[in-house]
Amino acid sequence: MNQRTRWSLPKHDYWSTPFAESLLQHIDLRAGLRILDIASGHGIPAFYLAEQIGPTGEVLAIDLSAGQVARARAIQGSQLPWLRFECMDMRSLPADLPTFDRITGNLSVMFFRPDRFHAVQGLVKHLAPGGQIVLTFPSYGTFDSLWQRVDQAMIQQGLIKEREQFQDYLNERPSANDARGWLEQLSFERVEVTEYPLEVTTGAGQDFLHHPLLRGGFLDDVYECFEDQRCAEEFMMKIAEDVKSFTPLIAQRCVLSGWKKN
């Protein structure tokens, strides 16, 4: 693998970069590969992958968000011409899309809902025989100390309806065993599922409620359990004042890797 130069993973991204680092520990890279990178966002790790495979290879990086694609293209400019960013839904890829040697997806599995297995099955149709798929996602167990505190508070406050919705959210999260099962059902070889803990630090009060790694997704799932958002805000403020009861906050970086049979 070539030495990293211009397009190393950004150190200031405290969520995407650690997951991408775990992805890179499991992917087999070499010059000339054709890679499909799904849920590519603004290019972590698409830029890195493109630099590693070099101009004899190709990276197609896709994302459903036109804004993310535009941002990635602006970062790219005229560099790495063998890397393309396109707006595309990974759950319904065009039938005429060619096959790739590698399919990667950093923090992608959360977007596979409602039927994650069907989404993976559709993806691997575009993986060449002998090719590798590597996906990362925060697996079941991520922030469990926080969810236990939320559940406890809902019980204490008699929030029956809200707790039912919250339990539905918790039970829907994919586990490492779920991920392994997807590839095993598809008869993949050398299936590996590995989890790496990642501590997310936060202060109390507003620091917690508006933490960039929490409010943009995880905490919103709690708010959505409430019909009255004022009640949700009061409920979450009490949680936020009690961060010592559920810190440290640990995310599980799960890496799913497997090889398609020749």
C-alpha positions as CSV (number, residue, x, y, z in Angstrom):
1,M,0.0,0.0,0.0
2,N,1.3,3.5,-0.9
3,Q,2.4,5.9,1.7
4,R,-0.3,8.4,2.8
5,T,0.4,12.0,1.6
6,R,-2.1,14.6,0.7
7,W,-5.4,12.8,1.6
8,S,-4.8,11.4,5.1
9,L,-7.9,11.1,7.3
10,P,-8.8,14.4,9.0
11,K,-7.8,14.5,12.7
12,H,-10.5,17.0,13.6
13,D,-13.4,14.6,12.7
14,Y,-14.0,12.9,16.0
15,W,-16.6,10.5,14.7
16,S,-16.1,9.6,11.0
17,T,-12.3,9.3,11.2
18,P,-12.2,6.8,14.1
19,F,-14.7,4.6,12.3
20,A,-12.7,5.0,9.0
21,E,-9.5,4.0,10.8
22,S,-11.2,0.8,11.9
23,L,-12.4,0.2,8.3
24,L,-8.8,0.6,7.0
25,Q,-7.5,-2.0,9.4
26,H,-9.6,-4.6,7.6
27,I,-9.6,-3.7,4.0
28,D,-7.1,-5.2,1.5
29,L,-5.9,-2.3,-0.7
30,R,-3.6,-2.3,-3.7
31,A,-3.1,-0.2,-6.8
32,G,-5.6,-0.5,-9.6
33,L,-8.7,-1.6,-7.6
34,R,-12.2,-0.5,-8.5
35,I,-14.0,0.6,-5.3
36,L,-17.6,1.5,-4.6
37,D,-17.8,3.7,-1.4
38,I,-21.4,4.1,-0.2
39,A,-22.8,6.8,2.2
40,S,-19.6,8.6,1.3
41,G,-20.5,11.9,2.9
42,H,-17.9,14.5,2.3
43,G,-15.2,12.0,1.5
44,I,-14.1,10.0,4.6
45,P,-12.5,7.7,3.6
46,A,-13.1,8.1,-0.2
47,F,-10.2,10.5,-0.7
48,Y,-7.8,8.2,1.2
49,L,-8.9,5.1,-0.7
50,A,-8.5,6.9,-4.1
51,E,-4.9,8.0,-3.2
52,Q,-4.0,4.5,-2.1
53,I,-5.2,2.7,-5.3
54,G,-3.7,5.3,-7.6
55,P,-4.7,6.5,-11.1
56,T,-4.9,2.9,-12.5
57,G,-7.9,2.3,-10.2
58,E,-11.3,3.9,-9.8
59,V,-13.4,5.0,-6.8
60,L,-17.1,5.7,-7.2
61,A,-18.3,7.4,-4.0
62,I,-22.1,7.8,-3.7
63,D,-24.3,9.5,-1.2
64,L,-28.1,10.3,-1.2
65,S,-27.4,13.9,0.0
66,A,-26.8,16.3,-2.9
67,G,-25.3,18.7,-0.4
68,Q,-22.7,16.2,0.8
69,V,-21.8,15.3,-2.8
70,A,-21.4,19.0,-3.7
71,R,-19.2,19.5,-0.6
72,A,-17.0,16.5,-1.5
73,R,-16.6,17.7,-5.1
74,A,-15.6,21.2,-3.9
75,I,-12.9,19.6,-1.7
76,Q,-11.7,17.5,-4.5
77,G,-11.5,20.2,-7.2
78,S,-9.5,18.8,-10.2
79,Q,-7.5,16.4,-8.1
80,L,-7.7,12.6,-8.1
81,P,-9.6,12.4,-11.4
82,W,-10.1,8.6,-10.9
83,L,-12.4,9.5,-8.0
84,R,-16.0,10.4,-8.7
85,F,-18.7,11.6,-6.3
86,E,-22.3,11.0,-7.4
87,C,-25.7,11.4,-5.8
88,M,-27.2,7.9,-5.7
89,D,-29.3,5.7,-3.3
90,M,-27.3,2.7,-2.2
91,R,-30.5,0.8,-1.5
92,S,-31.6,0.9,-5.1
93,L,-28.5,1.0,-7.3
94,P,-28.9,1.0,-11.1
95,A,-29.0,-2.4,-12.6
96,D,-26.4,-1.4,-15.2
97,L,-23.9,-0.3,-12.5
98,P,-20.7,-2.3,-13.1
99,T,-19.1,-4.6,-10.5
100,F,-16.4,-3.5,-8.1
101,D,-13.4,-5.2,-6.5
102,R,-14.2,-3.6,-3.1
103,I,-17.3,-2.1,-1.6
104,T,-16.8,0.1,1.5
105,G,-19.2,1.9,3.7
106,N,-18.1,4.0,6.6
107,L,-21.0,4.5,9.1
108,S,-23.3,3.2,6.4
109,V,-25.4,0.5,8.0
110,M,-27.7,3.0,9.8
111,F,-29.0,4.1,6.4
112,F,-30.0,0.5,5.3
113,R,-33.3,0.6,7.2
114,P,-35.9,-0.7,7.1
115,D,-34.6,-4.0,5.7
116,R,-30.8,-4.1,6.3
117,F,-30.3,-7.6,4.9
118,H,-32.1,-6.7,1.7
119,A,-29.9,-3.6,1.4
120,V,-26.7,-5.7,1.8
121,Q,-28.0,-8.2,-0.7
122,G,-28.5,-5.5,-3.2
123,L,-25.1,-4.1,-2.7
124,V,-23.2,-7.3,-3.1
125,K,-24.7,-7.9,-6.5
126,H,-22.3,-5.2,-7.6
127,L,-19.3,-6.9,-5.9
128,A,-17.1,-8.9,-8.3
129,P,-16.4,-12.6,-7.4
130,G,-13.5,-12.7,-5.1
131,G,-14.1,-9.1,-4.0
132,Q,-14.3,-7.8,-0.4
133,I,-17.0,-5.7,1.4
134,V,-16.1,-3.7,4.5
135,L,-18.8,-1.8,6.4
136,T,-18.6,0.1,9.7
137,F,-21.4,1.1,12.1
138,P,-22.0,1.8,15.8
139,S,-23.3,-1.6,16.9
140,Y,-25.6,-2.7,19.6
141,G,-24.1,-1.7,22.9
142,T,-23.2,1.8,21.8
143,F,-24.0,4.3,24.6
144,D,-25.7,1.6,26.6
145,S,-25.0,3.5,29.9
146,L,-27.0,6.4,28.6
147,W,-29.9,4.3,27.3
148,Q,-30.2,2.6,30.6
149,R,-30.4,6.0,32.4
150,V,-33.1,7.1,29.9
151,D,-35.1,3.9,30.4
152,Q,-34.8,4.2,34.1
153,A,-36.1,7.8,34.0
154,M,-39.0,6.9,31.8
155,I,-40.0,4.1,34.2
156,Q,-39.8,6.5,37.2
157,Q,-41.9,9.2,35.5
158,G,-44.5,6.7,34.2
159,L,-43.8,7.5,30.5
160,I,-45.4,4.3,29.2
161,K,-46.0,5.3,25.6
162,E,-42.7,7.0,25.3
163,R,-40.9,4.0,26.7
164,E,-42.5,1.6,24.3
165,Q,-41.3,3.7,21.4
166,F,-37.9,4.0,23.0
167,Q,-37.7,0.2,23.4
168,D,-38.6,-0.2,19.7
169,Y,-35.7,2.0,18.8
170,L,-33.2,0.1,21.0
171,N,-34.3,-3.3,19.7
172,E,-33.9,-2.1,16.1
173,R,-30.2,-1.4,16.5
174,P,-28.0,-4.0,14.7
175,S,-25.6,-6.1,16.7
176,A,-22.3,-7.6,15.6
177,N,-24.0,-11.0,15.3
178,D,-26.7,-9.5,13.1
179,A,-24.0,-8.2,10.8
180,R,-22.2,-11.5,10.6
181,G,-25.5,-13.2,9.7
182,W,-26.1,-11.0,6.7
183,L,-22.9,-12.1,5.0
184,E,-23.1,-15.7,6.1
185,Q,-26.6,-15.9,4.6
186,L,-25.1,-14.7,1.4
187,S,-22.4,-17.5,1.5
188,F,-19.5,-15.1,1.9
189,E,-16.1,-16.4,3.0
190,R,-13.7,-15.2,5.6
191,V,-16.4,-13.2,7.4
192,E,-15.1,-11.2,10.3
193,V,-16.9,-8.9,12.7
194,T,-14.8,-6.8,15.1
195,E,-15.7,-4.2,17.6
196,Y,-13.5,-1.4,18.8
197,P,-14.6,0.8,21.8
198,L,-14.5,4.5,21.4
199,E,-15.1,6.9,24.3
200,V,-17.0,10.1,23.6
201,T,-16.4,12.8,26.2
202,T,-19.1,15.3,27.2
203,G,-19.9,17.9,29.8
204,A,-23.2,18.4,31.5
205,G,-26.3,20.4,30.6
206,Q,-26.2,22.1,27.2
207,D,-22.8,20.6,26.4
208,F,-24.4,17.2,26.5
209,L,-27.7,18.2,24.8
210,H,-25.9,19.8,21.9
211,H,-22.9,17.6,21.6
212,P,-22.1,17.3,17.9
213,L,-21.6,13.5,18.1
214,L,-24.9,13.0,20.0
215,R,-27.6,15.5,19.1
216,G,-27.3,14.9,15.3
217,G,-28.7,11.4,15.6
218,F,-28.6,9.5,18.9
219,L,-30.3,12.0,21.2
220,D,-32.8,12.8,18.5
221,D,-34.1,9.3,18.7
222,V,-35.1,10.0,22.3
223,Y,-36.8,13.3,21.4
224,E,-38.8,11.5,18.7
225,C,-40.4,9.3,21.4
226,F,-42.3,12.3,22.7
227,E,-45.3,13.9,21.0
228,D,-44.8,17.1,23.1
229,Q,-41.3,18.4,22.5
230,R,-41.5,20.7,25.5
231,C,-41.9,17.5,27.7
232,A,-39.0,16.0,25.8
233,E,-36.8,19.0,26.5
234,E,-37.6,18.9,30.2
235,F,-37.0,15.2,30.3
236,M,-33.7,15.4,28.5
237,M,-32.5,18.4,30.6
238,K,-32.8,16.3,33.8
239,I,-30.8,13.6,32.1
240,A,-28.2,16.2,31.0
241,E,-27.7,17.4,34.5
242,D,-26.8,13.9,35.6
243,V,-24.1,12.9,33.1
244,K,-21.9,11.5,35.9
245,S,-24.4,8.6,36.3
246,F,-23.8,7.4,32.7
247,T,-20.3,8.5,31.8
248,P,-18.0,7.3,30.4
249,L,-20.0,7.1,27.2
250,I,-18.7,4.2,25.0
251,A,-19.5,3.7,21.4
252,Q,-18.8,0.3,19.7
253,R,-17.1,0.7,16.3
254,C,-18.2,-2.4,14.5
255,V,-16.4,-3.5,11.4
256,L,-18.0,-6.1,9.1
257,S,-15.7,-7.7,6.5
258,G,-16.2,-10.6,4.1
259,W,-15.2,-12.0,0.7
260,K,-17.5,-13.0,-2.1
261,K,-16.9,-16.5,-3.4
262,N,-15.2,-16.8,-6.8
